[in-house]
Each structure stands twice: as structure tokens, then as C-alpha cells.
Amino acid sequence: MFYILSGTQFTNCVRCTVDGSKISTETAIPLAMKMVCAGVKTGGADIRVGWLNPSTGLIEEIPREIEYHWTSDDNVALFYKVNTTASTNLAIFVYWGNASLTEPAANSTYGSQNVWDSNYKLVAHMNQEPNGNAIGAIKDSTSNGNNITPHNFSTNRLVDTTYGKGISFLSTVPHTMTSINNVGISGASVRTLETFTESISTNGAIANIGTNGTNYQYGIWYLSSDMYFHGHGTTDYDTGTIMPTTGNVYCAATYDGNTVRTYVGGSPTAIPSKAIVLATISQSLQLGYRYSDNTPYLTGIIGEIRISNIQRSATYVSTINNNMKNPTVSGTSPFYLSMADEPGITSTAMTITPSETPCRTGICTVTATVTWQNQGKSSIIFTPKIITDGTTYAQAVSDVTIGPYPAESSPIQITTSTLTTGVHSICPYPN
């Protein structure tokens, strides 16, 4: 049995159904998934992802990024980019099992960078070990190259989070990080800052952009158990909403040039917005501290950071929260309704007619029951090989096109020079 996506053959395919009640109508939104891909190549290099395009009715390949592959049990955390429709289930197909495939180039059509559209200025999955404090050790998944440098990390701090990877910060060291480039957010330009954290236990700055000066900063803090927006000065405010300390906690702060809007767990905070005129100085991203006086340092796990140069919508924030808090098919409020193996393409025994021995040169009609899945193709082309007792007896001199959407038990015509009557097996190979 095998599967085909974009003309490439795979031995495994799982259909993952997104729960329509957990999504809004969004274009090119990045979504996460965690699942077991038994036998996958190291790093998930042979994984490819498709979606059932409701406009065409075909399975089409989409960009994907592998966040992490746990080799002990072949669990894989990945992201893909897709269009969603509110309250409508969505079919995603994950393929793997091809020894010849390697990791796609990051900037290729379906490569990792293309999961993140041009509005993302920095996306850090925090999935590299910071020990050693190497410049740019924590990688930016976008094409912008805004990698992050750790400071004061002298022990291994890369940890498993609820569904992915993260880096554990200690305020007593203190552990801090800065991006190697300015992130390009300045003045009163529109923006969105998103943070994903776990197990925060001290007051501290999670993520901050900017430099010292009134209204010169833009950050998300944990302060007195609440999400706290930091602009430095009169723009600071306590959102009035508690940040949970367990599970994957999502916070977002958006800005439209006039008003900051804040969210915890996908919902607006108790104080949902504040009119502010920001004057952010274009500066690197700071994690675990703030630029102006370094304090307060953070104790807790940062699992992911995202910065965009647009104001993300409330519906986007809600969908991202629903996805990231449980990107699996089990547990509490999973994002996926099901993950099930797909039926693949198979070969089957066929009776060749007419019953003359041998079949005359020319057109011979073969009637057979063929089982397959239309993997994003309007027609499927087989190269038939006639097999007797496991040995190739004869091979058709031309391919056979079946489609579009062929019915089972359809007559198939193959051209052959010599053919013995009887029951044979016709083995389909993707052309």
C-alpha cells in the first residue's frame, strides 16, 4: 500500500480532522500539530503535509516546519500553513515514509520559512539548547534571520513543554536573551507580540522590545500573578487577568497605532485595551528581562515567541490559543477530532480476457477491482506489470490512465505484445 502527494510516493498517511468549532476564518494561518509518525526519518525530514482544498476537492501540498522529533517514540511536533473557515471541519494529511526524501530547503515552496508569512518578523520555537551562550543559538523560523543569543546559560536548560520544547529561565542566575538584530518595530507602528509560557513562578519580564525611555518599550510581563503590559512609564498597565502557571499559557498584545489590546488564553483581558501613543525605539527583542534596567528577571519556561508587523485580529488570537493549548487528538479540549490512517493505493488480482492462449497482439481488456485514494490528482497513471508467481511475465508497452475519479471494477485496457490468459496481478506504480 502506498500514497501519493505532489507526485511523490509515501508508505504512511494520516488524515487529521481539525475541529471546526475551534477555528475562525483566516488566511495563511500557522497551525501546530503533535502526533506519532512511526518510522519517520530523523528530524522528520521525510514528512510532507497536504490539505483537502474545499474549492477544488483535491489534496494539495502546503508548507510545513518540523519543530522537534522525539526519537525515543517518534513523536513529532510540527507547524503548517493553511486557510481556515469558521465552524467548518478541516482535513489535513500528514505523509511520511520515503527513504529518498530529505528536509526541504527552508526557503522552498513547501519549506519551513514559508509557514510564516511576510508579516512575521520573528518566530522562535525555543527548541535549541542555550548552554554555551553561542551567538544566534536560538533560531528564528522566518526568513528574517532574527536569531537570538542566550546569556549566562552554563547548564542545559532545553526542556519538554506540554506539547513541544522550551527553555527554562532562572531569575537567580539570571538567564536572559537578546535577538542579534533589531526586529524592525519602531515608533507607533502597528504590531503584535505573542508569548507562550509555562510554570512561571516569579515576577518577571517575559518578552520586551525597545530601549530606556517613556513609551519607548513594548512588552509582556508576569507581575503579581497577572499579565502586565509594559510600555515604560504612563503606558504601563495591569490587565487585571491572572496568567495561569500550568499548561501552555498564551498571551498576546496587539497595537493598531493608537490602542493596545491584550489577551490571555485567547480572550480579551479584564482591562482589554488602553489608548497609548507609543514611541518604541527600534531595538532587539529581550527575553527574561527589560532593556532599561534589566530587572525584573524571569523564572519560568518560555516555549515560543512571535512578533508581527500587523495587528492580529481577535479571531486569529482565539484560533491560535485553541490550537496551541492542545495540538493533539487526545486530552482536554483537543484541536483535532481524529487522526486516522488513510486507505492507500493497492494492487489486486485480475482476470485477463479474452480466454485465448496466448492473447492476440493488440488490445486486451482487463477487468479488475482496484482500490486507491485520489491523492490530489485528477487522474492516476499506472505502469502495469503483469506478474505470475512473483516473477515479471510481461510488461505493458504503454501506461494506463485511470480517471478522473474512477469507479471500482472499471475495465482497464492495456496494450501488450504477448499475454497469457489466466489470473495475474497488476501492480500499480506512480508514473
Protein Blocks (a to p, Z undefined) as FASTA:
>chain_A
ZZdeehiacfbdcdddddfklcccdehiacddddddehiaehhlmgccddddfknopacd
dddddfbdcfknopacddddddddehiacdddddehifkbccddfklmklmklmpcfklm
bdcehlacfehoaghkaccfbfnopacddehiabdfbdcdfklccddddfklpccdddfb
dehiahjbdcddddddehiabdcdfbdcddedehiaccdddeehiacddeeijkbccehi
acdfedjdddddddehjaccddeehiacfblbdcdddfbdcddddehiafklopacdedd
dfbdcddfbdcdfklmmmmmmmmmoccfedjhifbfbdcddddddddddddddfbdcdde
hjdddddddddddehiabdcddddddeehiafbdcfbdcdedehiaehiacddddfbdce
djdddddddZZ
